[in-house]
Amino acid sequence: MKGERPPEVWFLRVPPYSGLPPGLLDRPELDDRERRRAASFLRPRDAALYVSAHLALRHVLGTRLGVPSGDVRLTRAPCPGCGGPHGRPVVEGSSPTVRFSLSHSEGMVLVAVAEATVGVDVQRLPGADTVDVCLPSLHPAERAELAREPAGTLCAAFGQLWTRKEAYLKGLGTGLSRSPSLDYLGAHVPRRPDGWTVTDLGCGPHHRAAVALRGAAPAVLPVRRLSLRRLFDDSTADTP
């Protein structure tokens, strides 16, 4: 639609820190809940990934809204299931047309922001044991597709399917409280949920990622990369 700003998708790679970078938990952009959550991680690499993800989110949102990243404050929308205050994250006091989604996994962060409802997911490629455990929870047609997948590519195919599913469920606002068996997100695009565009994203050999956008996606969905060093130094971004 004329006048709409296109969706934005951003990746950030975070190295496996052996110790917390100085001052990481004291970043002024974080709220008290985020600091408590970051301090609760047992492994420094997990805390660093969490904080980096939330700094990246605020940078992207601040740039989109035209405000300093430190002024971006997050709250929760009502739950679509019960109406409680634990639904999807939203920007406090912002226009309802600014929607976003955040995901992070094993050194990779993914952020999307759009005027339409959006969900993203990134996952480290699963092992065979994880695939075996999760397969029964899938939609029957998805299970049938994966049953035809060669053993050598099964984990990669499952990982891509699962990121589509989680991105879509985040877009709905339910997450995995909605059974993964209810919705088809397999390889046959016309069978996927009506009214949504779900797109696979390239993010290197060790991860799989996807974005789910309510309505039609633009013909070209640019994927940009954030620079960790510049994010920490001055909250600016590198793009390819």
N, C-alpha and C positions, 0 to 999 in steps of 0.2 A: 504493500500500500504506500502511495506517495507520502513522503514526509517521515516515514518510519526510519529509525536508525537500524542498520543491519545487526544481526547477532555478532558477538565477538567470542572467540575461543582462544584461550591462552594455556600454554604448557610451561612448567617450571621444573627443572631437574635439581634435586637436592642431594649433595654427596653424603655418604654414610659417615657422619661425624663420629669420632671415638670419644669426644667430650663436648659439652655444650659450648658454643661460641660465647665469649664474654658478653654479658648484658642481654642475652637473648630473651630471657623471661621477663625482663624489665622494659621491653619495648612499649612506648607510650600508646601505640595504636591499639594494643590489646585491652580488652576489658577484664574485670576481675575473674569472671567465670573462665575465660580463656587462659588466664595465668594459672589458675588452680588446675585446670585440665592439663596444661603443659607440664606443670610441676609433678603431676601424678605418674608420668611415664617412668618406667624403670630403666629403659635404655635411652641414653642421650640422643641417639639417632632418631628415635621416634618423637621425642620432644622437639628436636630441630625441624623435623618434617612438618609436624603440626603447626608450629609457630610460623614457619616459612609459608605454609599454605594459607594461613589466615592473614599474614602480611600481604601476600600476593592478591588475595581476594579484595582486601581494602584498597590496594593500589589500583586494581582494575575498576572497582566501583567508584573510587574517588575520581579517576580520570573520566569515567563515563558521566558522572554527575557534575563534574567541574568544581569539586571541593577537595581540600587536602585529605589524604588518606586517613589521618588521625581524627578527622571529624566524622568518619563513617561509623555509625553505631548500628548494631544488629539486634533484632528481636525475633520473636516467633509469631507466625500467623496461626489462627485457630486450626486445630487438627481437623482434616476433612471427615474423619470418622466419628469423633466424639465431641468436637468443638472445643476441646481443652487447649491450653496455651502452649502446645508442644508440636505445632505443625511445622511447615517449611520455614527456614530462615528468611527474613525479609529485612530491608533497610529501614530503620526507624525513621518515620517522618518523611519518607521519600514518596515520589510519585508511584502509583501502583503499576505503571508501565515499566518500571525497572525491576526485572526479575533476574535471578542469578542461581547458579548451582556450583558446588565445590566438591571435589573428590581428590583423595591422595592415597598413594599406595607405594611402599617400598622405593622411596627416592624420586617419585614422580607426583607432581601436582597438576591438576586440571581445573580451570575456572571457565565458566561460560556466563555471559550476561546478555540479555535480550529484552525486547519489549514484550515478546510472547513468553508464555510459560516455558521453562527450559529445565532439563535435567542432564547431568553428565556423570560419567563413571569411568575411572581408570583402575586397572587391576594388574598386579604382577601375574605373569602366566602361572596357572595352577599346576600342581603336580598330579600324577595319576590318582593318588589316593583321594585328593580333594574332588576330582571329577567323579570318581566312583560314589562318593558320599552324596554329592549334589545332584547327580543325574535323575534320581527318582522324583525330585521336586519339580522337574521341568514340565512344560506343556507336552502332551502326548506326541504332537507333531514334531516338536523339537527333539524329543528323545529318539524318534524314528530317524530324523536327519542325522543325528550324531551316531546312531548305530551303523550308518553306512559310511562313516568317516574312517579312513585308514588309521591304524594305530599310531603311526608316526606323526599325524597331524591332529589327533583327537584333542589333546590338551589345548592347543592353540585355537581350534574351532570352538571348543567349549568356552574358553576365556573370552573370545569375542562375543559369543552369544550372551554370556552372563553380563558383560558390560552394557550391551543393548538393553537387557532386561532391567538392570539396576538404574540406568539412566532414565528409562521410561517410568519406572516406579517412583523415582525421585521427582520426575516431572508431575506425576499425579499428586505427589505430596504424601503418599502412603508409605514409601519405602517398602521393606520386606514384611511389613505387617499385612500386606496384601499377598496372598499366596502366589509364588512364582509360577504355579501350574495354570493360572487362569488366563494368561495373555501370551499370544504367540509372537515371539521376536526372532524367529529363525531367518533363514536365508531367502525365503520367498517373500519379497517385499510387499506384494499386494495383499498378503494375508495378515500383515501387521496391523495394529490398532488403527481404526479410522480416526482421521483428524490429527494424526501425529506424523512427523518425519523423523526417522531414526537413522543416524549416519555414523558409520564406522570412521574412526580417526586413526591415522598413523602416528605412532609414538615410539618407534624403535622396536628392536627384536625381543625385548624382555617384558613388555607390557602390551595390553590391549585397552582400547578406549572407545567410547561412543558418546554421542550427544543426541538427546531427544528434544524436539522442538514442537510445540503445539502449532498446528497449521503447516503451511508449506515453507520449507527452508529456501534461502536464496540459491540461485543457480551456482554461485561460488561461495563457499563458506571458508573464509581465510582462517588459518590457524597460526597464531603468533607465539613467540617464545619470550619469556621473561628472563632477564639476567639476574641471577641470585646476588651477585656482588653489588650491582647497582641498586637492586631492591633494598638491600641492607644499608647501603651507603647513603642513597638520596631519594629512594622511592621512585626512580625512573626506570623505564623499560627499554630493552633492546628488542628489535624486531628483525627478521631475516631481510 
